[in-house]
């Protein structure tokens, strides 16, 4: 079989697709990953075919965009810059690469082009969802950064907020360009995008376990929760010699990361370093962007450009991060207490779920500073309950099993109809 995997976004979007692709290759399939050239080396290192989409400069420009970490502006900006900007180019690439009766597409949540290909009947498509935020439910709604949805509200109130957001934000942003392409292809226009058209696939593949987000009766049909894939390149790249030497020098450190694409984190990095000083703890600051660091780091605090979390976190005392699903799941698998500072996207919802599991604390960006972070970390590190919860949840994480389950689901799609309704 031939698989096309689309990965639009940062490492948190690309790594799960690489892990899934590597598992498919191990089962004897041919796999191509569509992504920004920024990720080409990692994709090829995993023995996967690479299809470039956009330029490295476009990726860097997106990470510098002032709206990237603003809760109200981030989603529209990402849709414009990472999705609509490549709609036609991606549609051309996918159409040219589809092989009738052989190809299955695993489509990133922002990938509009694959869904058009689906409606043309060219290949079966699985919508791949990384985090529960994307799965709307009026019964147990996700925690949204720009809405007031709560499980205790009447279902119609939650549903009304979802539909208002779709009609007022997503539809005006996406429908004009999407429907222009569809008209050129002889397809009818899409009406309501979410959830009707977006999740009209034969399979909606959720890369998280049902114990993290229990499936709801009003989730889309064909939803499969397979578990966290937990792929971050650690199988190809061990800890750097410098990082391993630092770990060997003393007590387990606290790890801080603002997210792989965050180059707007200078204040957080300074607060992290000072929190370590206040606690008398060693610290690791993970960022590719050296300009985000304070001029002088306290003794025992070191910066590393990139280290695979799967290798690093089991050797650390705590993990402070933004709440992205990749970081969150690696923290769970490592059994490491987490402190979440959510900013945008799915991060608030992930933080709420981690707190419910008893493995994390949370501080909003407004409340987060060196003193509040130090106090929160002291509580987490001193709690026997948190320590036991972390151990219990870690035992439930199995990335290899999750990747294999996902492969089995995708392999079964060629027997399903390729087309789907449009709304």
C-alpha positions, 0 to 999 in steps of 0.5 A: 500500500501507498500512504500519504501523510500530511503534516502542517505545523511544528514538531508537535504536528510533524513528529506523530506523522513521522512515527506513524510513517515509520511504523507503516514502513516497518509493516512493508508499506511505502510512505511519503510525508508532506511537510515544510522543508524545515523537517526534511532531514528528520523525515528522511532519517526515518526512511520516509519519502519527503514531499516539500510544501512551502519554504523554510523561510515561510516556516520561520516567518510563521514562528515570528508572527506576533499573533502566533501566541495570542489566544484570539488571533492564533487560530485565524493566523495559523489557518491562513499561514499553514493551511490556506496558503498551501491549499492549491499547491497541496491539492496538486501534489496529492492529486498527482501522487494518488494511485487508484486502489493503492493510496490512503491519505492520513490528513493533518487537521489543518489540511483542507486539500486532502478533504477535497481529494476525498470528495473527488473520490481519488483516495480514502482519507483519515482525519488525524486528530492529535488533541481532544480539543478538535473533537467537539462535544456538547456533553463534555466540551473541550476547554476553549481559549476563547469560549466559555464551554463547560460540562455543567452548562446545558448542552445547547449552550455549548453547542451554540458556542461551537456553531457560532465560532464555526459560522463567525470565524472558520467559515468566513475565513476558509469557505471563500477560497475552499469553495472557489477551488471546489467550483473549479473541480466541479464539486458543490460548495461546502456549507457548514465546515465543522464538524460536518465536512471536516470529519466526513471521512470513513475514519477519524483517527485520534492519536490519544487514548480514551482514558485521556479523553473518553469518546462521546456519543456526539463525536463524529462517526468512525472515531478511533482513539489509538493512544499517544504515538510518543515518537520524537526522534529519540530512537535515532538521536540519543541525548547529546554528550553535553546534556548527558554530562550535565545530567551526570553532574548532579541532582535531576534538573527541572526542564523548561520549554516554551514549545519548539516553535516559540521564539517569543519566550524571553520573559519565560526563559528569564523566569524559569532560570530565576525559579531554579535559583529560588528553589536551589534546583538545577534546570534545563532550558530547551530552546532552539533560539539562543536570543530568548535566553537571559544574558547570565544563567544561574549556576546549575542552569543550562540551555540545550538547543534540542534534546528528545523528551523521551530520553530526557524527561525520565531523568528529570525532576519536573517538566514545565511547558506550554501544554502542547499535546506532544510535550504533555504526552511525553511527560505522562509517559516519563512519569514526570510531574508537570507544570503547564503554562498554557497560551493558545490552541489546545493547551488549556484543554490539555492542561485541564486533562492533565490536572484531572489525572493528578499529574500536573499543576497549571499557571496562566501566563498572567499568573506565571512568574519566578515566584509563583512557578517556584511555589507551584513546583515545590508543591508538585515535587513534595506531593506523594499523591502527584508522584504516585499519579505520575507512576500510574499514568506512565504505566498506561502509555505505550507508544509502539502499541498506539502506532501499531493500532493506528497502522491497522486502522489505516490499512483497513481504509482501502475497503471503505468508500473513498468519497464522502458527503460535503455537508 
